[in-house]
Amino acid sequence: MTFPSPEPMACQEAAAWNLLDQMRVRATVNRAVGILQVQRVCGREEARDHLRDSLEQAVCSVKAARMITIVNATAESRADPDVRWD
């Protein structure tokens, strides 16, 4: 009696988890588009465009906040007289 190799099963499980994650994302996006349609009294395409624009702005805000944090951390470490520069 032979048993299936665990490697293909692990690959199938990973694919299943990936599919589940994609379905969750799609459901969330569809829910957001529906909410925007109701709020803005617009069609699906206009709501999608607005959502895409909002997400792009949010990504830019997150990147800017990250850069500010990095710059502040670097500036604070350079202002410390105990920091070694070697």
Sequence and secondary structure as in RCSB ss.txt:
>XXXX:A:sequence
MTFPSPEPMACQEAAAWNLLDQMRVRATVNRAVGILQVQRVCGREEARDHLRDSLEQAVCSVKAARMITIVNATA
ESRADPDVRWD
>XXXX:A:secstr
     HHHHHHHHHHHHHHHHHHHHHHHHHHHHHHHHHHHT  HHHHHHHHHHHHHHHHHHHHHHHHHHHHHHHH
HHHH TT    
